[in-house]
């Protein structure tokens, strides 16, 4: 996230002036996550051997910059996550939020194939025990009371875990995307599989998308 704490704000502002860079705009924020996008769906994209789960059909955004009802919506989402005691000055280059939280929260993820994977995973059976998720969530940082050990360069550390071990809490406060899936096992029958990913949102909505994935 392109934000800067008040401890280094003077240095950054001086550097911006000297180099001709865009100005840094400062906000006092009671919340770490500065903005949320309202997601209405997902899309899948292959990135190397991984499948990226990307937000789609974004209906709107609310943030620390919002006013009126939109600001009330932002504050309500922050309160829902207990992200209300950050209480620091943050700086945004060119007044642009570059890392957004995703709303609604996700409660669970299910991965399936249209073909038999192996004897234990016939077509349509969840493949969660055959996949890992690499993701970035602010959940640990916020729920710890803003423990800096959960950050790298002011951004939550990326984690990779078996999908079966990723908790609903960790699936909340996801930043920018819903992570990247990688398979930890190969199907008995190689070739193209139609992989489907379903995200079950905490508010009852369900987001699904499919893509062809080649197992070599």
TORSETOR-395893 format. One line per field, with one value per residue (C-alpha): x negated, y negated, z negated; residue in one letter. Coordinates in steps of 0.25 Angstrom, whole numbers, plus 5000, padded with zeros to 4 digits. Each point is the difference from the previous one (the first is absolute). Layout:
u X/...
v Y/...
w Z/...
code A/...
This chain:
u 5000/4994/5002/4990/5000/4999/4986/4994/5010/4991/4989/5009/5006/4986/4996/5013/4997/4985/5003/5013/5008/5015/5004/5003/5014/5001/5012/5002/5006/5006/5000/4988/5008/5002/5011/5009/5005/5014/4998/5011/4992/4987/4991/4989/4987/4988/4987/4989/5005/5009/5015/5002/5014/5003/5011/5010/5013/4995/5013/4993/4990/5000/4988/4994/5002/5015/5010/5015/5006/4988/4992/5010/4999/4985/5000/5010/4992/4987/5008/5005/4986/4995/4991/5003/4987/4989/5000/4989/4997/4998/4995/5005/4992/5008/5012/5002/5003/4993/5004/5014/5007/5011/5014/5008/4991/4998/5004/4995/4994/5003/4992/5005/4997/5010/4991/4996/4988/4997/5008/5002/5004/5010/5005/5007/4994/4992/4986/4996/4991/4992/4998/4993/5004/4990/5006/4999/5010/5000/5007/4988/4995/5013/5005/4986/5002/4991/4988/4988/4995/5011/4995/4989/4998/5014/5007/5005/4991/5004/5004/5001/5008/5007/5014/5006/4993/5004/5010/5012/4993/4988/5009/5006/4992/4994/4993/5000/5004/5004/4986/4994/5003/4989/5003/4992/5003/5002/5013/4998/5005/4991/5005/5010/5010/5011/4997/5011/4997/5012/4999/5011/5001/5004/5012/5006/4996/4992/4990/4995/4991/4994/4988/4993/4987/4990/4993/4987
v 5000/4987/4993/4994/4999/4986/5004/4998/4990/4988/5008/5005/4986/4994/5010/4998/4985/5002/5010/4994/5012/5000/4994/5009/4998/5003/5006/5003/5014/5008/5012/5008/5003/4987/5004/5012/5004/5006/5013/5007/5011/5007/5003/5010/4998/5009/4995/5010/5013/4992/4996/4986/4996/4986/4991/4997/4992/4989/4992/4989/4996/4993/4995/4990/4990/5002/4991/5001/5013/5007/4996/5006/5013/4999/4998/5011/5010/4996/5002/5014/5004/4993/4991/4988/4997/4998/4985/4995/4990/5007/4994/5003/4996/4992/5003/5014/5012/5011/5012/5003/5009/5009/5001/5008/5010/5014/5011/5012/5004/5012/5006/5010/5007/5004/5013/5011/4996/5013/5011/4992/4988/5003/4988/4989/5005/4988/5000/4992/5010/5000/4985/4989/4985/4989/4987/4987/4996/4989/5010/5004/4986/4993/5011/5000/4985/4996/5008/4996/5014/5003/4990/4998/4986/4996/5011/5013/5011/5010/5014/5013/5011/5013/4995/5009/4993/4986/4995/4991/4989/5000/5000/4986/4987/5005/4990/4997/5014/5014/5006/5011/5014/5011/5015/5009/5012/5004/5007/5015/4995/4989/4990/4989/4999/4989/4995/4993/4991/4996/4989/5001/4986/4997/4993/5012/4996/5010/4996/5011/5000/5011/5001/5011/5005/5009/5010/5005
w 5000/5004/4987/4990/4985/4993/4995/5014/5006/4999/5008/5010/5002/5002/5010/5008/5001/5003/5011/5006/4996/4998/4987/4988/4994/4985/4992/4986/5000/4989/5010/5007/5012/5007/5010/5004/5014/5001/5008/5008/5006/5003/5012/5001/5007/5002/4994/5003/4994/4990/5002/4995/4994/5004/4996/5011/5002/4990/4996/4993/4990/4986/4993/4990/5011/5001/4994/4996/5001/5007/4988/4991/5008/4999/4985/4998/5008/4992/4987/5004/5001/4987/5008/4992/4992/5010/4997/5008/5011/5014/5013/5014/5012/5009/4990/5007/4992/5007/4991/4997/4991/5006/4995/4997/4992/5005/4991/5008/5014/5008/5012/5009/5014/5010/5002/4990/4993/4993/4994/4987/5008/5011/5009/4992/4987/4992/5003/4988/4994/5013/5000/4993/4999/5000/4995/4993/4989/4990/4990/4991/5000/4996/4990/4993/4997/5011/4996/5010/5001/5009/5010/5011/5005/4993/5008/4994/5003/5011/4995/5007/4993/5004/5004/4990/4989/5004/4990/5002/4992/5009/5012/4995/5002/5013/5008/5015/5004/4994/5002/5009/5000/5003/5001/4990/5008/5014/5006/5005/5014/5005/5010/4999/4988/4998/4987/4992/4988/4991/4989/4989/4995/4985/5004/5008/5014/5008/5011/5010/5012/5009/5009/5008/4993/5007/4991/5007
code X/X/X/X/X/X/X/X/X/X/X/X/X/X/X/X/X/X/X/X/X/X/X/X/X/X/X/X/X/X/X/X/X/X/X/X/X/X/X/X/X/X/X/X/X/X/X/X/X/X/X/X/X/X/X/X/X/X/X/X/X/X/X/X/X/X/X/X/X/X/X/X/X/X/X/X/X/X/X/X/X/X/X/X/X/X/X/X/X/X/X/X/X/X/X/X/X/X/X/X/X/X/X/X/X/X/X/X/X/X/X/X/X/X/X/X/X/X/X/X/X/X/X/X/X/X/X/X/X/X/X/X/X/X/X/X/X/X/X/X/X/X/X/X/X/X/X/X/X/X/X/X/X/X/X/X/X/X/X/X/X/X/X/X/X/X/X/X/X/X/X/X/X/X/X/X/X/X/X/X/X/X/X/X/X/X/X/X/X/X/X/X/X/X/X/X/X/X/X/X/X/X/X/X/X/X/X/X/X/X/X/X/X/X/X/X
